[in-house]
């Protein structure tokens, strides 16, 4: 799999240009996530509690990302399934680097950060990185 991705990334300048675009398209997702988290903290977390608030905001962020990714992939479609997979992997790496980097910078411990991924305790945040990884490929397949 890594050979396929490596070959894809090295085949043309156009692919590099398109991947740069998709790198830049990640930043509005960061803004959507911040707005979504702010809405959770200011409006409904006090009413439904911390765990339910995080679950609601995870689902709402999946929907927001889905709409955003749909429009991005419609306007700038992937040329291949491999390219769509590369976009998803790029977004996954950027998301995890930001999430863990910013979390550690804020003073959160590794156990606190990893605790958000504990599905057995009702933490469903893991669905976000999964979604941003598969969404470009899913929308690519739907468009075909």
N, C-alpha and C positions, 0 to 999 in steps of 0.2 A: 504494500500500500504506500509506504513512504517513497519507494522508487517512482510510482505513478505520480505522486504529488511533486516530487523533485523534478521529474521530466516535464510536467506541466508548467511549473514555475519558470523553468529555464528555456522554454521553447520560443518565446517571442517577447518583444518589447510591449506589444499590445496587452498581453496577459499581465505583465508587470504594471502597466498603466491602469488596467481594469482593477487589479488587486489594490492599487493605491486608492482608487475611488472607493472601493469597498472598505478599506481601512478608514477612510474619512467618514463613510456612512455609519460607522460604529458610534461615533461621537454623539449624534442625536439620540441613539439608544441610551446612552449614559444620561442624557438630559431627561428622557422619558422615565428612566428608573428613579432619578432624584425627585422628579415631580410626583411620581407614584408613591414613593416612600414618604414624602412630605404630606401628601394628602392623607395617607394612612395615619401618620402621627398626629396630625392636626384635627382630623375629623372623626374617624370611626374607631380607632384603636381604644379610645377611652370607653366606648360603649360596648364593644365586643370582646375586649381583652387582647393581650399581647399575642398569644398564639393564633387565635382566630383572625386577628388583624393582619398578621403576617401571611396567613393562608389566603385571605381575601386579596391582599396586595400582590401575592404571587400570581394568582389567577388573573387579576386585572392587568398585570404587567405582561403576562403571556399574550393576552388579547391585544394590548397596545403594541407589543413587538410584532405580533402577527400582522396587524394592519400595516404597520410601518414597513416591515420586510416585504409584504405583498406588493406594496406600491414601488418600493425600490427595485425589486426583482422584475416587476412589470416594465418599468422605465429603462432599466439597465439589465436585461436578461443575461443569465449565464450562457456561455456557448456550449457547455457540456456538463454532464453530471459531475465529472471530476472537478471542474471549476467551481461548481456549486458546493461541493464537499470542501474544497479549499477555503472558500469564503466562510463556511460554517466553522471550520477549524480556526481560522484567523480570528473570528469574532469570539470564539470560546477562549482562546489564549488571551486576547485583550481583556475580556471580562474577568477572567480569573486573576490575571496580573493586577488589574485595577482593584478588584474586590479584596484580595489578600494584601496587596501593597497598601491600600488606603486603610484597611482594617488594622494592620500592624502599626501604621503611622499614627492612627488614632489611639493606640494603646491597647487594642484588643489582643487577647492571647490566641494562640493557635487553637486551643480547645474551644474557645468561644466562637471563633470563625468556623471551625469544622462542625460545631454544634448545629449551625444553620442547615447542615446537610443531613441531619439525623432524622430520617423519615420515620423511624420507629417512635420518635417523640413528637410526631406530627409536623415536623419541619419539612416543608415541601419545596424549599428554595432550589433544591437540586434540579427541579423541573425547568428553571430558567436557563442554566447552561446547556441542558439537554435540548431545549427548544431552540435556542439561538444557533446551536450546532446543526440541527437537522432541518430547520426551516428553509434555508436557501435551497437545499436539495429537494425538499418536499414541494416548494413552489415551482421549482424548475420542472419537476415531473408533472405537476398539475398543468402547467402551461403547455406541455408537449402534448 
